[in-house]
Amino acid sequence: MYVGRFAPSPTGPLHFGSLVAALASWLDARAARGRWLVRMEDLDAPRQQQGAADLILGTLERLGLNWDGPVVYQSLRLRDYESALEKLRLHTYWCGCTRREISDCSLGIAADGAQIYPGTCRAGLPAGKAARALRVRTDRQPVSFADRAQGPQAQILQKEVGDFVVYRADGQFAYQLAVVVDDAHQGITDVVRGADLLDSTARQIYLQHLLGYSTPRYLHVPAAVNAAGEKLSKQTGARPIDTAKPEQAIRNTLRFLGQAPAVDLEEAIANWDPSRIPRRRAIAIEDG
């Protein structure tokens, strides 16, 4: 059975960029007669906005994007992440490098803009260094998958990303670990999300293999960006969805996704065609 999900970070109200991912994943699940779950990715407490989770859920309800089952909150699932780290024990090591030190000896910049870790602490912590973050060892075997919208993808993690963090220096579980554990826990078969996360997928598939999890299908829709090429977010001043005009919000989102116009959500489900989604990583819009 198809099981999809929408996993926003409650850093502010739902905006157009998030609605693109929400509607695409909802339509894909409903068109497949599957389940659609909602998960709040609220691990990074300093970035959370009080009341934002409820605002997001309220907006989804007013738009008619109903979900199945209880909402899952990452902040309540820490023991599961601890258990996953224990399973990864033979594949991880402690790193004592600061961001400045990584930048000074980085092997380059990864596709997502992060520094490629040079493996400084792979053989053990250098003298005088204290453990900061926990990294997983990568290798030079290509991680490949077929994205349903963006086409064939492949990454050599050791070369293009480096050993990546699964437990952060600030004592937080890393996104890459949490999302993999959560998707497995919820039985997710299909991940539909923004293409800004496309370059994270190989890392997640790698962790799935190490943990013995199955790999879902992936569909990455174009990310909505502003005129400066910045992803719409609270930080870039994205405007909240106007819930007084739900039909307009749905209509604009369908157009962004390359879908046929629809008079209501039932028609949108009937018309849903992933092959019409633009094969682009980002599309600029005028927000608001």
C-alpha positions in Angstrom: 0.0 0.0 0.0 1.2 3.5 -0.8 2.2 5.6 2.2 3.3 9.1 1.7 4.1 12.0 4.0 4.5 15.7 4.4 7.2 16.7 6.9 7.4 20.5 7.5 9.7 22.2 10.0 7.5 24.4 12.3 9.6 27.6 11.8 6.6 29.7 10.7 3.3 29.6 9.0 2.8 27.5 5.8 4.0 29.5 2.8 3.8 28.8 -1.0 7.1 26.8 -1.1 5.9 24.4 1.5 2.4 24.2 0.0 4.0 23.0 -3.3 5.5 20.0 -1.5 2.4 19.4 0.6 0.0 19.4 -2.3 2.2 17.3 -4.5 2.6 14.7 -1.9 -1.1 14.8 -1.0 -2.2 14.4 -4.6 0.3 11.6 -5.3 -1.0 9.7 -2.2 -4.7 10.2 -2.9 -4.3 9.4 -6.6 -2.7 6.1 -5.6 -5.5 5.5 -3.0 -2.9 5.5 -0.3 -2.3 7.0 3.1 -0.9 10.5 3.7 0.9 11.2 7.0 2.1 14.5 8.6 5.3 14.7 10.6 6.7 17.8 12.3 10.4 18.0 12.0 10.9 19.9 15.2 14.3 18.7 16.3 16.1 22.0 15.9 14.5 23.8 18.8 16.2 27.2 18.3 14.7 27.5 14.8 11.1 26.6 15.9 8.4 29.3 16.2 6.0 28.8 19.1 2.6 27.9 17.7 3.9 27.3 14.1 3.0 23.6 14.1 -0.6 24.3 14.9 -0.7 27.1 12.3 0.6 24.7 9.7 -1.9 22.0 10.6 -4.8 24.6 10.6 -3.8 25.8 7.2 -3.7 22.2 5.8 -7.2 21.7 7.2 -8.6 24.9 5.7 -7.1 23.9 2.3 -8.8 20.5 2.5 -5.5 18.6 2.7 -6.7 16.0 5.3 -4.2 13.6 6.7 -4.4 10.0 8.1 -3.4 9.0 11.6 -1.8 11.1 14.4 0.7 13.8 13.6 4.3 12.6 14.6 6.7 15.0 16.3 10.4 14.3 15.9 11.1 15.8 19.3 9.3 12.9 20.9 11.3 10.2 19.1 14.8 10.7 20.5 15.1 7.1 21.8 14.6 5.8 18.3 17.4 8.0 17.0 19.6 6.8 19.8 18.9 3.2 18.9 19.7 3.9 15.2 23.1 5.4 16.3 23.9 2.3 18.2 23.2 0.1 15.2 25.5 2.4 13.2 28.3 2.1 15.8 30.7 0.2 13.6 30.2 2.7 10.7 30.7 5.9 12.7 33.5 7.8 14.4 33.8 11.0 16.5 35.1 14.1 14.9 36.7 17.0 16.7 36.9 19.5 13.8 35.4 22.9 14.0 33.7 24.5 11.0 36.7 26.7 10.5 39.1 23.8 10.4 36.9 21.9 8.0 36.7 25.0 5.7 40.5 25.4 5.8 41.1 21.9 4.6 37.9 21.0 2.8 38.0 19.0 -0.4 35.6 21.4 -2.1 32.0 22.4 -1.9 29.2 19.7 -2.2 26.2 20.3 -4.4 24.1 21.5 -1.4 26.7 24.1 -0.5 28.3 22.2 2.4 32.0 21.7 2.8 33.2 18.3 1.7 34.8 16.7 4.8 38.4 15.6 4.2 38.4 12.7 6.7 40.7 14.4 9.3 39.4 12.3 12.2 38.8 9.0 10.3 41.7 7.2 11.9 40.9 8.6 15.4 40.8 12.0 17.1 44.1 13.9 16.7 45.9 14.7 19.9 44.4 17.6 21.8 41.0 17.4 20.1 37.8 16.7 21.9 34.9 14.8 20.3 32.3 17.1 18.8 30.2 15.4 16.1 29.6 11.8 15.1 30.2 11.1 11.4 29.4 8.1 9.3 32.1 6.6 7.0 31.2 6.8 3.3 32.7 4.9 0.4 33.3 5.4 -3.3 30.5 3.1 -4.5 27.9 5.2 -6.4 24.5 5.6 -4.8 22.0 5.7 -7.6 18.2 6.1 -7.8 15.6 7.1 -10.4 13.7 10.2 -9.3 10.2 10.2 -10.7 10.4 13.8 -11.7 14.1 14.7 -12.0 15.3 11.5 -13.7 18.3 9.3 -12.9 20.6 10.4 -10.1 23.9 9.2 -8.8 26.4 10.3 -6.1 29.8 9.1 -4.9 29.4 10.1 -1.3 33.1 9.9 -0.3 34.1 12.1 -3.2 31.1 14.5 -3.4 30.0 14.8 0.2 32.6 13.2 2.5 31.8 11.5 5.8 28.7 13.2 7.0 27.3 14.1 10.4 24.6 12.0 12.1 24.9 13.5 15.6 25.7 17.2 15.7 28.2 19.1 17.9 25.3 20.9 19.6 23.9 17.7 20.8 21.2 17.3 18.2 20.5 14.3 16.0 21.2 15.3 12.4 18.4 15.7 9.9 19.8 12.9 7.6 19.5 10.4 10.4 16.2 11.4 11.8 14.4 11.5 8.5 15.6 8.0 7.6 14.5 6.5 10.9 11.2 8.3 10.8 10.4 7.2 7.2 11.2 3.6 8.2 9.1 3.8 11.4 6.1 5.1 9.5 6.4 2.7 6.6 6.8 5.4 4.0 6.8 3.9 0.5 7.0 7.2 -1.4 8.7 10.5 -0.6 7.5 13.5 -2.5 9.3 16.7 -1.5 11.1 19.8 -2.8 14.2 19.4 -5.1 16.2 21.4 -2.6 16.5 18.1 -0.8 17.5 16.1 -3.9 21.2 16.1 -3.0 20.4 14.7 0.5 18.8 11.6 -1.0 22.0 9.6 -1.6 23.0 10.1 2.0 19.6 8.9 3.2 19.7 5.8 0.9 23.2 5.0 2.2 21.9 5.1 5.8 18.9 3.0 4.9 21.2 0.3 3.6 23.4 0.5 6.7 20.4 0.2 9.0 18.7 -2.5 7.0 15.7 -0.4 5.9 13.9 -0.5 2.6 14.3 2.4 0.2 11.1 4.4 -0.8 10.5 5.8 -4.2 11.4 9.5 -4.6 9.8 12.4 -6.5 11.4 15.8 -6.1 9.3 18.7 -7.3 10.9 22.1 -8.2 11.6 24.3 -5.2 9.9 27.7 -5.3 12.5 30.5 -5.1 12.3 34.3 -5.2 13.8 36.6 -7.8 17.2 36.4 -6.1 17.1 32.6 -6.4 16.6 32.1 -2.7 14.3 29.3 -1.5 11.1 30.7 -0.1 11.3 30.5 3.7 10.7 32.4 6.8 14.2 33.8 6.5 13.6 35.1 3.0 10.3 36.7 4.0 7.9 34.3 2.4 4.3 35.2 2.9 1.9 32.9 4.7 -0.8 31.2 2.6 -4.0 33.2 2.5 -6.5 30.7 3.9 -9.4 33.1 3.0 -8.7 32.2 -0.6 -8.0 28.4 -0.5 -9.1 27.9 -4.1 -6.7 30.4 -5.4 -3.8 28.9 -3.4 -4.6 25.4 -4.8 -5.0 26.8 -8.3 -1.6 28.6 -8.2 0.1 25.5 -6.8 -1.3 23.2 -9.5 -0.1 25.7 -12.1 3.4 25.7 -10.6 3.4 21.9 -10.7 2.5 21.8 -14.3 -0.9 20.2 -13.6 -4.2 20.7 -15.4 -6.6 23.3 -13.9 -9.2 21.8 -11.5 -12.4 23.1 -10.0 -11.8 21.3 -6.8 -9.5 18.8 -5.1 -11.4 15.8 -6.3 -10.7 16.9 -9.9 -7.1 17.6 -9.1 -6.7 14.1 -7.8 -8.3 12.7 -11.0 -6.0 14.9 -13.1 -2.8 14.3 -11.2 0.0 13.5 -13.6 3.6 13.4 -12.2 5.0 13.3 -15.8 3.8 17.0 -16.2 5.9 18.2 -13.3 8.7 20.4 -14.7 12.1 18.7 -14.7 13.7 21.6 -12.9 15.3 22.0 -9.5 13.8 25.5 -8.9 11.3 27.9 -10.4 11.2 31.6 -9.5 7.9 33.1 -8.5 6.6 36.4 -7.3 5.6 35.6 -3.7 2.3 37.1 -2.8 
